């Protein structure tokens, strides 16, 4: 490479999300171009879905369904086979409609006579009123044709994804692929075994798309970013394909999953696929690696980089400062087909849809987390622990550059928690320039978000915020070091809601020492927050202890004992623990998510929360009007 210009290709592996590009390659491509490198990018995740869910892809699926005996066919497969011609005729128009390229077909889709309806449509029957009327009228009214059609087309794709999973590759999902092969796997063996297995239709399609991308760009360096466990297997398949095609192409692995799970990497076989693996922010390690490949830097002076030397894994980390957040450049989406992403509407909740609907320019207000104290969070790692901001003028310069490039004025700020001061300064700068955008992002529900600030943010274009309420218990919030209380969260979320801003709450169950009583009380708080209009959406996730969090680093401070980890040569993050309370959180979780799903649709907000649990649980200790009183006291 030292004798030829470096051509860099960054790839997004399946699966991430379908409505908008995952931003890692946009950040890296923008940075590399700002430093004079020839850098391109492609979204293989999107390409894979569009290839599989096409007439050719459906024919390939049908060839695998036809030989199956009737007794082995699920209702989904029977529906697909019996209505195959209808599926074949509908798939291209449905995809085009979800891409926003053929809105007129929405009238046919909304009429419920165009798309074949498999098992995924069955829940719609629950919405039919007593007189047998329109089951979706409550959600979309009589004129909401486009949204109604988008929801039905999403169910249609979900049916097809079920066909693919049941007949072709059980590991496939729209937002993850073969996730179990990468989540906290202590050894590389399961992944290695899968990589030498005969390729499925998904694998062979992925291999074809990878080679096409390489042929288009003719790179000598390929960067593959893996943000989640559900994109790791595909990343290795892609690297395997590239190495078989041209071993001289240098492959580099990075991304969020690498940063959390590969910090104790010892497995040399990983480097049969990737020549280098970098940790944390990629800008400084990449500059060092490019100098090394160009013969201008010794291997010893690489930065936060793994490689294989004489058959053993070596980690090189010359002490050099990271690139300042203000100097990383502006992300670019050049090369990504912005008109081909799919706006999906999978849940009839106005806030919840933002994650899958709409094309958002993803941008960061500041690097890291300004709070960095939460005990369940990986605060010891760079992407959270190193806080670094930028002036509002520079942020709005970036916003304007991105709008000029993409033609889109919607932004999703993907910070760990966007700082109130930075958001206020951003709002003021947008107002100063008279720049109209819409934006949403993640925050902490802290008292700095006064009603006045919430109104100012709404005026600047804020349409929604998400934030961690976690376990709605003052005792546990204090143990978590969240720095908030339940009544404070109520007042802050109400201020956002009254400003016309949608609010999503991240919720948690199974935190150390959390009792059944704590769980019932937390659900009662959540019910009241919905009933009082403080929040419109939420998601319960099971607490997972990670090795990089304060709980994982100091378990005795939280009343638990960690179970011994197996010998680690590959990935590690989650660690099991013994909680002396002995609570079966898995059964409680079913009730919590059932209740939350109904709350998000305005159902059951006046009921006793104990009705959601299958087992007998104690009465909530929370006053039934606690949140209302907290709001009136403000």
KEGU-302761 format. One record per residue (C-alpha): x, y, z; residue in three letters. Coordinates in Angstrom, 1 decimal. Each point is the difference from the previous one (the first is absolute). Layout:
% KEGU-302761
X	Y	Z	residuo
X	Y	Z	ALA
...
//
This chain:
% KEGU-302761
X	Y	Z	residuo
0.0	0.0	0.0	UNK
3.0	2.3	0.5	UNK
0.4	0.2	-3.8	UNK
-3.6	0.8	-0.9	UNK
-2.7	2.5	1.1	UNK
-2.2	-1.4	2.8	UNK
-3.6	-0.7	-1.1	UNK
-2.2	-0.5	3.1	UNK
-3.4	-1.7	-0.1	UNK
-2.2	0.1	3.2	UNK
-2.8	-2.6	0.2	UNK
-3.1	-0.3	2.2	UNK
-0.6	-3.7	0.6	UNK
-3.4	-1.6	0.6	UNK
-2.0	0.7	2.0	UNK
-0.4	3.4	1.5	UNK
-3.1	2.0	-1.0	UNK
-1.9	0.5	-3.2	UNK
-1.4	3.5	0.1	UNK
3.2	1.9	0.1	UNK
3.8	-0.8	-0.2	UNK
1.8	-0.9	3.1	UNK
2.4	3.0	0.4	UNK
3.4	-1.6	0.7	UNK
1.1	-0.1	-3.7	UNK
-1.4	3.5	-0.5	UNK
2.2	1.3	2.8	UNK
3.1	-1.9	-1.1	UNK
-0.5	0.9	-3.7	UNK
-0.5	3.7	0.8	UNK
3.1	0.0	2.2	UNK
2.2	-1.8	-2.4	UNK
-1.0	2.2	-2.9	UNK
0.7	3.1	2.2	UNK
3.6	-1.4	0.3	UNK
0.4	-0.5	-3.8	UNK
-0.6	-3.7	-0.3	UNK
-2.1	-1.6	-2.8	UNK
-2.8	-1.6	2.1	UNK
-3.3	-1.5	-1.1	UNK
-2.8	-1.8	1.9	UNK
-2.8	-2.5	-0.6	UNK
-2.8	-1.4	2.1	UNK
0.0	-3.8	-0.6	UNK
-2.8	-0.4	2.6	UNK
-2.5	1.9	-2.1	UNK
1.2	-1.6	-3.2	UNK
-0.5	-3.5	1.5	UNK
-3.6	0.7	1.0	UNK
-0.9	1.6	-3.4	UNK
1.6	-3.1	-1.8	UNK
-1.8	-2.6	2.2	UNK
-3.4	1.8	-0.1	UNK
-0.2	0.3	-3.8	UNK
-1.7	-2.3	-2.5	UNK
3.2	-1.9	-0.5	UNK
0.5	-0.3	3.7	UNK
-3.5	-1.3	0.6	UNK
0.4	-2.5	-2.8	UNK
3.1	-1.3	1.8	UNK
-1.9	-0.3	3.3	UNK
-2.9	-1.8	-1.8	UNK
2.4	-2.6	-1.4	UNK
0.9	-0.9	3.6	UNK
-3.7	0.0	1.2	UNK
-1.4	-2.2	-2.9	UNK
1.8	-3.3	1.0	UNK
-1.0	0.3	3.6	UNK
-2.7	-2.6	1.1	UNK
-3.3	1.5	1.0	UNK
0.3	-1.1	3.6	UNK
3.2	2.0	0.4	UNK
-1.4	3.2	-1.4	UNK
-0.9	2.7	2.5	UNK
-3.1	2.2	-0.6	UNK
2.4	2.7	-1.4	UNK
1.5	-2.4	-2.5	UNK
-3.4	-1.3	-1.1	UNK
-1.2	3.5	-0.6	UNK
3.1	0.9	-2.0	UNK
-0.3	-3.1	-2.2	UNK
-3.7	0.2	-0.6	UNK
0.2	3.7	-0.8	UNK
3.4	0.1	-1.7	UNK
-1.1	1.7	-3.2	UNK
-1.6	2.8	2.1	UNK
3.2	0.4	2.1	UNK
2.0	0.1	-3.2	UNK
-2.2	2.7	-1.5	UNK
-0.1	2.1	3.2	UNK
3.6	0.0	1.2	UNK
1.5	2.6	-2.4	UNK
-2.9	2.5	0.4	UNK
0.0	-0.5	3.8	UNK
3.8	0.7	0.2	UNK
-0.3	3.0	-2.3	UNK
-2.8	1.4	2.2	UNK
2.0	-0.4	3.2	UNK
2.9	1.8	-1.7	UNK
-2.3	2.9	-0.8	UNK
0.4	-0.5	-3.8	UNK
-3.6	-1.1	-0.8	UNK
-2.5	1.6	2.4	UNK
-3.0	-0.6	-2.2	UNK
0.1	-3.8	0.6	UNK
-0.7	0.9	3.6	UNK
-3.7	0.3	-0.8	UNK
-0.1	-3.7	-1.2	UNK
2.1	-1.2	3.0	UNK
-2.3	1.9	2.5	UNK
-3.1	-1.6	-1.6	UNK
1.1	-3.4	1.4	UNK
-0.6	-1.8	-3.4	UNK
3.5	0.3	-1.6	UNK
2.5	-1.6	2.4	UNK
-0.3	-3.6	1.0	UNK
-0.5	-0.1	3.8	UNK
1.8	-2.6	2.0	UNK
0.2	-0.7	3.7	UNK
1.6	3.4	0.8	UNK
-3.3	1.7	-0.9	UNK
-2.0	-2.0	2.6	UNK
0.5	2.5	2.9	UNK
-2.0	2.6	-2.1	UNK
-3.1	-2.0	0.9	UNK
0.4	1.1	3.6	UNK
-0.8	3.6	-1.1	UNK
-3.4	-0.8	-1.7	UNK
-2.7	1.9	1.9	UNK
-3.3	-1.4	1.2	UNK
-1.8	0.8	-3.2	UNK
2.7	-1.7	-2.2	UNK
1.3	3.3	-1.4	UNK
3.5	1.1	-1.2	UNK
2.6	-1.6	2.4	UNK
2.5	2.8	-0.6	UNK
-2.3	3.0	0.0	UNK
1.0	0.7	3.6	UNK
3.6	0.4	-1.0	UNK
-0.2	1.6	-3.5	UNK
-3.6	1.4	-0.3	UNK
-1.7	0.2	-3.4	UNK
2.8	1.9	-1.8	UNK
3.2	-1.5	1.3	UNK
0.6	-2.0	-3.2	UNK
3.8	0.3	-0.1	UNK
0.6	-1.0	3.6	UNK
-2.6	-2.8	-0.1	UNK
1.6	-1.4	-3.2	UNK
3.5	0.3	1.6	UNK
-1.1	-2.1	3.0	UNK
-1.6	-2.6	-2.3	UNK
3.0	-0.1	-2.3	UNK
2.2	-0.5	3.1	UNK
-2.1	-3.0	1.1	UNK
0.4	-1.4	-3.5	UNK
3.8	0.3	0.2	UNK
-0.1	-1.6	3.5	UNK
-1.9	-3.0	-1.5	UNK
2.7	-0.4	-2.6	UNK
2.7	0.3	2.6	UNK
-1.7	-2.8	1.8	UNK
0.0	-2.1	-3.2	UNK
3.7	0.6	-0.4	UNK
0.7	-0.9	3.6	UNK
-2.1	-3.2	0.0	UNK
1.0	-1.3	-3.4	UNK
3.5	1.4	-0.7	UNK
2.0	1.3	2.9	UNK
-1.3	0.0	3.6	UNK
2.6	2.6	1.0	UNK
-1.6	2.8	-2.1	UNK
-1.8	3.0	1.5	UNK
-0.4	3.5	-1.4	UNK
2.1	1.6	2.6	UNK
2.4	-2.8	0.8	UNK
1.6	-3.0	-1.6	UNK
1.4	-3.0	1.9	UNK
0.3	2.1	3.1	UNK
0.5	-3.0	2.4	UNK
3.3	-0.8	-1.7	UNK
1.5	3.3	1.2	UNK
-1.6	1.0	3.3	UNK
2.6	-0.5	2.7	UNK
1.5	-3.1	-1.5	UNK
3.1	-0.9	2.0	UNK
1.6	-2.0	-2.9	UNK
0.0	0.5	-3.8	UNK
-1.1	-3.6	-0.6	UNK
-3.7	0.5	-0.6	UNK
0.6	2.8	-2.5	UNK
2.8	-1.9	-1.7	UNK
-2.2	-3.1	-0.3	UNK
-2.8	2.1	-1.6	UNK
2.4	1.6	-2.4	UNK
1.1	-3.3	-1.5	UNK
-3.5	-1.4	-0.3	UNK
-1.7	-0.1	-3.4	UNK
-1.3	3.5	-0.8	UNK
-3.8	0.6	0.2	UNK
-1.9	2.1	-2.5	UNK
0.7	3.0	2.2	UNK
3.7	-0.8	0.2	UNK
0.4	-0.5	-3.8	UNK
-1.9	3.2	-0.7	UNK
2.2	1.8	2.5	UNK
3.1	-1.4	-1.6	UNK
-1.2	1.2	-3.5	UNK
-0.7	3.5	1.3	UNK
3.3	0.3	1.7	UNK
1.9	-0.9	-3.2	UNK
-2.0	2.4	-2.0	UNK
0.8	2.8	2.5	UNK
3.7	-0.9	-0.2	UNK
-0.1	0.0	-3.8	UNK
-1.6	3.4	-0.1	UNK
2.5	1.7	2.3	UNK
3.2	-2.1	-0.6	UNK
1.2	0.7	3.5	UNK
3.2	-1.0	1.6	UNK
-1.3	0.6	3.5	UNK
-3.5	-1.0	1.2	UNK
-1.5	1.2	3.3	UNK
-2.9	-2.0	1.4	UNK
-1.8	1.5	3.0	UNK
-2.0	-2.2	2.4	UNK
-2.2	1.9	2.4	UNK
-2.0	-2.9	1.4	UNK
0.4	-3.8	0.5	UNK
-2.6	-0.5	-2.8	UNK
2.4	1.4	-2.6	UNK
3.2	-2.0	1.0	UNK
-0.6	-3.3	-1.9	UNK
-0.7	1.9	-3.2	UNK
3.1	2.1	0.5	UNK
2.1	-3.1	0.2	UNK
-1.7	-1.6	-3.0	UNK
0.7	3.2	-2.0	UNK
3.7	0.0	1.1	UNK
0.2	-3.7	-0.9	UNK
-1.4	0.7	-3.4	UNK
2.4	2.9	-0.6	UNK
3.1	-2.0	1.1	UNK
-1.0	-2.9	-2.3	UNK
-0.4	2.4	-2.9	UNK
3.2	2.0	0.6	UNK
2.2	-0.7	3.0	UNK
1.9	3.2	-0.6	UNK
-2.9	2.2	1.0	UNK
0.5	1.1	3.6	UNK
-3.0	-0.5	2.2	UNK
-0.7	1.9	3.2	UNK
-2.7	-0.6	2.7	UNK
-1.3	2.6	2.4	UNK
-3.2	1.3	1.5	UNK
-2.0	0.0	3.2	UNK
-0.1	-3.7	0.4	UNK
3.7	-0.3	-0.4	UNK
0.5	2.8	2.5	UNK
-2.0	-1.7	2.7	UNK
0.6	-3.7	-0.6	UNK
3.5	-0.5	-1.5	UNK
2.1	1.7	2.7	UNK
1.6	-3.4	1.0	UNK
0.4	-1.4	-3.4	UNK
2.5	-2.9	-0.2	UNK
-1.3	-2.2	-2.9	UNK
2.5	0.0	-3.0	UNK
-2.6	-1.5	-2.3	UNK
-1.9	3.3	0.0	UNK
2.8	1.4	-2.2	UNK
-0.7	-2.5	-2.8	UNK
-2.8	2.4	-0.8	UNK
1.2	3.4	1.2	UNK
3.5	1.3	-0.2	UNK
-0.5	2.6	2.7	UNK
-2.6	0.8	2.7	UNK
-0.3	3.4	1.5	UNK
-1.5	1.1	3.3	UNK
-2.0	3.1	1.0	UNK
-0.3	3.0	-2.3	UNK
1.4	-1.0	-3.4	UNK
1.5	3.3	-1.2	UNK
3.4	-0.1	1.8	UNK
0.6	-3.7	-0.4	UNK
-0.8	0.2	-3.7	UNK
2.4	2.9	-0.6	UNK
2.7	-2.0	1.7	UNK
-0.8	-3.2	-2.0	UNK
0.0	1.9	-3.3	UNK
3.4	1.4	0.8	UNK
1.2	-3.5	0.9	UNK
-1.4	-1.5	-3.2	UNK
1.8	2.8	-1.9	UNK
3.3	-0.9	1.6	UNK
0.2	3.2	2.1	UNK
-0.7	-1.4	3.4	UNK
1.3	-3.2	1.7	UNK
-2.5	-2.6	1.2	UNK
1.0	0.6	3.5	UNK
-1.5	3.5	-0.2	UNK
-3.5	-1.0	-1.0	UNK
-2.8	1.4	2.2	UNK
-2.5	-2.2	1.7	UNK
0.4	-2.7	-2.6	UNK
0.1	-3.8	0.1	UNK
1.8	-2.1	-2.6	UNK
1.6	-3.4	-0.3	UNK
3.8	-0.3	0.3	UNK
1.7	-3.3	-0.4	UNK
-3.2	-1.9	0.6	UNK
-0.9	1.9	3.2	UNK
-2.4	3.0	0.7	UNK
1.9	3.2	0.8	UNK
-1.5	3.3	1.2	UNK
1.7	3.2	-0.9	UNK
-0.9	3.3	1.6	UNK
2.4	2.9	-0.4	UNK
-1.0	2.8	2.3	UNK
-1.5	2.7	-2.3	UNK
-3.0	2.3	0.6	UNK
-3.3	-0.7	-1.7	UNK
-1.2	2.3	-2.7	UNK
-2.0	2.8	1.6	UNK
-3.8	-0.2	-0.6	UNK
0.1	3.4	-1.6	UNK
2.6	-1.3	-2.5	UNK
-1.6	-3.3	-1.2	UNK
-1.7	1.7	-2.9	UNK
-3.5	-0.2	-1.3	UNK
-1.6	-3.4	-0.7	UNK
-0.8	-0.7	-3.6	UNK
-2.7	-2.3	-1.5	UNK
1.5	0.2	-3.5	UNK
-0.2	-3.4	-1.6	UNK
-2.9	-1.2	2.1	UNK
-3.4	-0.3	-1.9	UNK
-2.1	2.2	2.2	UNK
-3.0	-0.5	-2.2	UNK
0.0	-3.8	0.5	UNK
-0.4	-0.2	3.8	UNK
-3.2	-1.4	1.3	UNK
-2.3	2.0	2.3	UNK
-1.7	-2.6	2.1	UNK
-2.9	0.4	2.4	UNK
0.0	-3.1	2.3	UNK
-1.7	1.4	3.1	UNK
-3.0	2.3	0.2	UNK
1.6	2.4	2.4	UNK
1.0	3.5	-1.2	UNK
3.3	0.0	2.0	UNK
1.1	-3.6	-0.5	UNK
-0.2	0.3	-3.8	UNK
3.0	2.4	-0.1	UNK
2.5	-2.8	0.2	UNK
-1.3	-1.6	-3.2	UNK
-1.8	2.7	-1.9	UNK
1.6	2.9	-1.8	UNK
3.4	0.8	-1.4	UNK
2.0	1.7	2.8	UNK
3.4	1.6	-0.3	UNK
1.9	-1.4	3.0	UNK
2.2	2.4	1.8	UNK
1.7	0.4	3.3	UNK
-0.2	3.1	2.2	UNK
2.9	-1.0	2.2	UNK
2.3	-3.0	0.4	UNK
-0.5	-2.1	3.1	UNK
-2.3	0.6	2.9	UNK
0.2	3.1	2.2	UNK
-1.5	-1.9	3.0	UNK
1.9	-3.4	-0.3	UNK
-1.1	-1.2	3.4	UNK
-2.8	-2.5	-0.6	UNK
1.1	-3.3	1.7	UNK
-1.5	-2.3	-2.7	UNK
1.8	1.8	-2.9	UNK
3.4	-0.6	-1.5	UNK
1.4	3.3	1.3	UNK
3.5	-1.4	0.2	UNK
0.1	-0.1	-3.8	UNK
1.1	2.8	-2.3	UNK
-3.2	0.5	-1.9	UNK
-1.8	1.0	3.2	UNK
2.8	1.0	2.4	UNK
1.7	2.6	-2.3	UNK
-2.2	3.0	-0.3	UNK
0.8	2.5	-2.7	UNK
-2.2	2.7	-1.4	UNK
0.0	2.4	-2.9	UNK
-1.3	3.6	-0.4	UNK
-3.6	0.4	-1.1	UNK
1.1	2.0	-3.1	UNK
2.1	-3.0	-1.2	UNK
-2.9	-2.4	0.6	UNK
-2.4	2.1	-2.0	UNK
2.6	0.3	-2.7	UNK
0.0	-3.8	-0.1	UNK
-3.8	0.0	-0.1	UNK
-0.1	2.4	-2.9	UNK
2.7	-2.0	-1.9	UNK
-2.0	-3.2	0.4	UNK
-3.3	1.6	-1.0	UNK
1.7	1.2	-3.2	UNK
1.3	-3.4	-0.8	UNK
-3.0	-2.1	0.9	UNK
-2.9	2.3	-0.5	UNK
-1.4	-1.2	3.3	UNK
-0.6	2.2	3.0	UNK
-0.7	-2.7	2.6	UNK
2.7	-0.8	2.5	UNK
0.4	-2.7	2.7	UNK
2.5	1.0	2.6	UNK
1.6	-3.3	1.0	UNK
1.8	1.2	3.2	UNK
0.1	-2.1	3.1	UNK
-1.7	2.9	1.6	UNK
-0.1	3.4	-1.7	UNK
1.0	2.7	2.5	UNK
-2.6	2.6	0.8	UNK
2.4	3.0	-0.4	UNK
1.1	-1.3	-3.4	UNK
-3.6	-0.4	-1.1	UNK
-0.9	3.4	1.1	UNK
2.9	1.5	-1.8	UNK
-0.9	-2.0	-3.1	UNK
-3.6	1.3	0.2	UNK
1.2	3.5	0.2	UNK
2.3	-0.4	-3.0	UNK
-2.7	-1.6	-2.1	UNK
-2.3	2.9	0.9	UNK
2.8	2.6	-0.8	UNK
0.4	-1.5	-3.5	UNK
-3.8	-0.4	-0.4	UNK
0.7	-3.7	-0.9	UNK
-3.0	-2.3	0.1	UNK
0.7	-3.7	0.8	UNK
-1.7	-2.8	1.9	UNK
2.0	-2.0	2.6	UNK
-0.1	-2.5	2.8	UNK
2.5	-1.6	2.3	UNK
1.0	-1.5	3.3	UNK
0.2	2.0	3.2	UNK
0.1	-0.4	3.8	UNK
-3.3	1.0	1.7	UNK
1.8	2.6	2.2	UNK
-1.4	3.2	1.5	UNK
1.9	2.2	-2.4	UNK
-2.8	-0.8	-2.5	UNK
-2.3	2.7	1.2	UNK
-3.4	0.7	-1.7	UNK
1.7	3.1	-1.5	UNK
2.9	-2.0	-1.5	UNK
-2.4	-2.7	-1.2	UNK
-2.0	2.6	-1.9	UNK
3.2	1.4	-1.4	UNK
1.1	-3.4	-1.2	UNK
-3.5	-0.6	-1.6	UNK
0.3	3.3	-1.8	UNK
3.4	-1.1	-1.4	UNK
-1.5	-3.1	-1.5	UNK
0.1	-2.6	2.8	UNK
-2.8	-2.5	-0.6	UNK
0.9	-2.8	2.5	UNK
2.4	-1.0	2.7	UNK
1.0	-3.3	1.6	UNK
1.6	-0.4	3.4	UNK
0.6	-2.6	2.7	UNK
-2.5	-0.3	2.8	UNK
1.3	-3.5	0.5	UNK
-1.6	-1.4	3.2	UNK
-2.6	2.5	1.3	UNK
1.1	-0.3	3.6	UNK
1.8	2.7	1.9	UNK
2.0	-2.6	1.9	UNK
1.2	-1.7	-3.1	UNK
0.6	3.3	-1.9	UNK
2.3	1.0	2.8	UNK
1.8	-3.3	-0.1	UNK
0.4	0.4	-3.8	UNK
1.3	3.5	0.5	UNK
-2.4	1.4	-2.6	UNK
-0.1	3.3	1.7	UNK
-3.8	0.3	-0.4	UNK
-3.1	-0.9	2.0	UNK
-3.4	-1.2	-1.1	UNK
-1.8	3.3	0.7	UNK
2.8	1.9	-1.8	UNK
-0.4	-2.2	-3.0	UNK
-3.7	0.6	0.1	UNK
0.4	3.7	-0.1	UNK
2.6	0.0	-2.7	UNK
-1.9	-2.4	-2.3	UNK
-3.2	2.0	0.5	UNK
1.8	3.2	-1.0	UNK
1.2	-1.7	-3.2	UNK
-3.5	-1.4	-0.7	UNK
-1.7	3.4	0.6	UNK
2.5	1.5	-2.5	UNK
-1.3	-2.4	-2.6	UNK
3.0	-2.3	0.2	UNK
-0.5	-3.8	0.1	UNK
1.7	-1.8	2.8	UNK
1.4	-3.6	0.0	UNK
1.2	-1.5	3.3	UNK
2.7	-2.8	0.1	UNK
-1.1	-2.3	2.8	UNK
1.9	-2.8	1.8	UNK
-0.8	-3.0	2.2	UNK
2.1	-2.5	1.8	UNK
2.5	2.5	1.5	UNK
2.0	-1.3	3.0	UNK
-2.2	-0.3	3.2	UNK
-3.1	0.9	-2.0	UNK
-2.9	-1.8	1.7	UNK
-3.5	-1.0	-1.3	UNK
-1.3	2.9	2.1	UNK
2.4	2.4	-1.8	UNK
-1.1	-1.3	-3.3	UNK
-3.7	0.4	0.7	UNK
0.6	3.5	1.4	UNK
2.0	0.9	-3.1	UNK
-2.8	-1.1	-2.3	UNK
-2.5	2.1	1.9	UNK
2.2	3.1	-0.4	UNK
0.3	-0.8	-3.7	UNK
-3.8	-0.4	-0.3	UNK
-0.5	3.4	1.6	UNK
2.6	1.7	-2.2	UNK
-2.0	-1.3	-3.1	UNK
-3.3	1.0	1.6	UNK
1.1	3.5	0.7	UNK
1.4	0.5	-3.5	UNK
3.6	0.2	1.2	UNK
1.3	-2.7	-2.4	UNK
-1.4	-1.5	-3.2	UNK
2.3	-2.9	-0.5	UNK
2.4	-2.3	1.8	UNK
2.0	-3.2	-0.1	UNK
0.8	-2.5	2.8	UNK
3.3	-1.8	-0.3	UNK
1.5	-2.5	2.4	UNK
3.0	1.3	2.0	UNK
3.3	-1.6	-1.2	UNK
3.1	0.3	2.1	UNK
3.0	0.9	-2.2	UNK
3.6	-0.4	0.9	UNK
0.7	3.7	-0.8	UNK
-2.8	1.5	2.2	UNK
0.3	1.1	3.7	UNK
-2.3	-3.0	0.9	UNK
2.3	-2.4	-1.8	UNK
3.2	1.6	1.4	UNK
-1.3	0.3	3.6	UNK
-2.8	-2.6	0.4	UNK
0.2	0.0	3.8	UNK
-1.1	3.7	0.1	UNK
-3.3	-1.2	-1.6	UNK
-0.6	-3.0	2.2	UNK
0.8	-2.7	-2.6	UNK
2.6	-2.6	-0.8	UNK
1.3	-0.5	-3.6	UNK
0.1	-3.5	-1.4	UNK
3.5	-0.9	-1.2	UNK
0.6	0.7	-3.7	UNK
1.3	-2.9	-2.2	UNK
3.5	0.5	-1.5	UNK
-0.3	2.8	-2.6	UNK
1.7	-0.1	-3.3	UNK
-2.6	1.9	-2.1	UNK
-2.9	2.1	1.2	UNK
-1.1	1.0	3.5	UNK
-2.5	2.5	1.3	UNK
-3.0	-1.3	1.9	UNK
0.7	-1.9	3.2	UNK
-2.5	-2.0	2.0	UNK
-0.4	0.7	3.7	UNK
-1.7	-1.3	3.2	UNK
-2.6	2.3	1.5	UNK
-1.0	-0.9	3.6	UNK
-3.6	1.1	-0.6	UNK
-0.5	-3.1	-2.2	UNK
-2.7	1.7	-2.1	UNK
-1.1	-1.7	-3.3	UNK
0.3	3.1	-2.1	UNK
-0.7	-1.9	-3.3	UNK
-3.7	-0.6	0.9	UNK
-0.4	3.6	1.3	UNK
1.5	1.3	-3.3	UNK
-2.9	-1.6	-2.0	UNK
-2.5	1.9	2.1	UNK
1.9	3.3	-0.2	UNK
0.3	-0.1	-3.8	UNK
-3.7	-1.0	-0.4	UNK
-1.1	2.9	2.2	UNK
2.3	2.4	-1.8	UNK
-1.2	-1.0	-3.4	UNK
-3.6	0.7	1.1	UNK
0.9	3.3	1.7	UNK
1.6	1.2	-3.3	UNK
-3.3	-0.7	-1.7	UNK
-2.0	1.8	2.7	UNK
-1.4	-3.3	1.5	UNK
-0.2	-0.9	3.6	UNK
1.1	3.3	1.4	UNK
-2.6	-0.1	2.8	UNK
0.4	-3.6	0.9	UNK
1.8	-1.4	3.1	UNK
3.5	-0.9	-1.2	UNK
-0.2	-3.4	1.8	UNK
-2.4	-1.1	-2.8	UNK
2.9	-0.2	-2.5	UNK
1.9	-2.7	2.1	UNK
-0.9	-3.7	-0.4	UNK
1.2	-0.7	3.6	UNK
-1.0	1.6	3.2	UNK
1.9	3.2	0.7	UNK
-0.3	2.5	2.9	UNK
-2.0	3.2	-0.2	UNK
1.9	3.1	-1.1	UNK
1.2	2.1	2.8	UNK
-0.1	3.0	-2.2	UNK
-2.9	2.4	0.5	UNK
-2.4	-0.2	-2.9	UNK
0.4	3.7	-0.7	UNK
3.7	0.4	0.8	UNK
0.9	1.4	-3.5	UNK
-2.9	2.3	-0.1	UNK
1.0	1.5	3.4	UNK
3.6	0.3	-1.1	UNK
-1.1	2.0	-3.1	UNK
-2.3	2.2	2.0	UNK
2.8	0.8	2.5	UNK
2.3	1.4	-2.7	UNK
//
